[in-house]
Amino acid sequence: MNEDVQAHRWVTPAGTLNEQYITSRERLYKGMNGKYVERFTVHTGESYIFKPLTNPAQHGREQWMSRHVLSVLPPIYPALIAASDREINAEQSWIIYEDLGELVHDSREETMLAAAVHMAEWHTLSVADWTELPRVGQKPPIRDMLNDLLGQKESTADLLSKLEISLSPSDWNNIAALIHTAEEELPRVLCHGDLHPGNMADVNGRLVIIDWEHAHLNTALWDVYHLVDLSHPLFPRTVTPELRERIIDVYLDGLERHSVQVERVSFKRWYSAYAIVFSLWMLRLIDGDLRSADCVWPEEQLQNQWHETAMTLKQCMKQCCRE
């Protein structure tokens, strides 16, 4: 019996692990819909990762990505062992991946630089045949974030005051102009969509990038911001201006190796404006989480995330203003 057929015995028709065919199971994390991603072991001793659909809005996306997109990349992702039929309803949907063992999630400079090199590669792939990919990720497009901030001037001004930052109308005009120019000038590329530290791991010296279900077409700035500056309550990190510059330079070097030329000064100016808008939007999101009684993250972790995001904002403000 081949592995794919065998794997379908490990899952019940309801889309849950079949206790009859497994010997142990270990919960790894809970998805947005309350379902758990688990490591399980079968009678022959091999272990695998079982991932039910954890976000109903992404039904079918991860299977499609594995079969049509990731297959053209170097092996920086877990191998897909089996998946439910694409026609099955979301509640019963599942995927089984190879088990890479304990993943070490970190934000070491070497990991981020290695990810930047690979990111340059997937950003230079032709997307002409991937019409199924959406044009929007799990967060609003950057122009919507900008319009949201400008449309709620009072709350945005209160946030800036809390940060002891002042943005004049001309500053806002400059930031908006840079955002709009970047959106017009940069092509749409394949974006991972959620490249925070929890989705990058070191496996015995091998970089692995997981959870591609938020992949979509966007400008490269979306992935670069997530790699360099997106904060996460579970994965704190410290990014200095020098490290940010190194990662972006390594990324642009990677593009050039794939014969894609980007004017560096312009790209870095666009990135600074992008990071200002994204970070301000994130700070408002974190503020909302801090006020919510139902938030799943501990307050201390959210406070750390807030301060980390504020530091990114201030650093990129200095860069943008200097230029």
Protein Blocks (a to p, Z undefined) as FASTA:
>chain_A
ZZklmmmmmpcfkopacfklpcbdcdfbdcfkopacdddddfkopacdddddfbfklgok
lmmmmmmmmmmpccfbccdfbdcdfkbcfklgccddddebjadddfbfklmmmmmmmmmm
mmmpcfklmmmbcfbdfbdcfklmmmmmmmmmmlmmmmmmmnopacdfklmmmmmmmmmm
mmmmpccdddehlacfklgcceehiacdehjllgccddfklmmmmmmmmccfklgcdddf
klmmmmmmmmmmmmmmnopacdfklmmmmmmmmmmmmmmmmmmmmmmmmmpmkbcbdfkl
mmmmmmmmmmmmmmmmmmmmmZZ
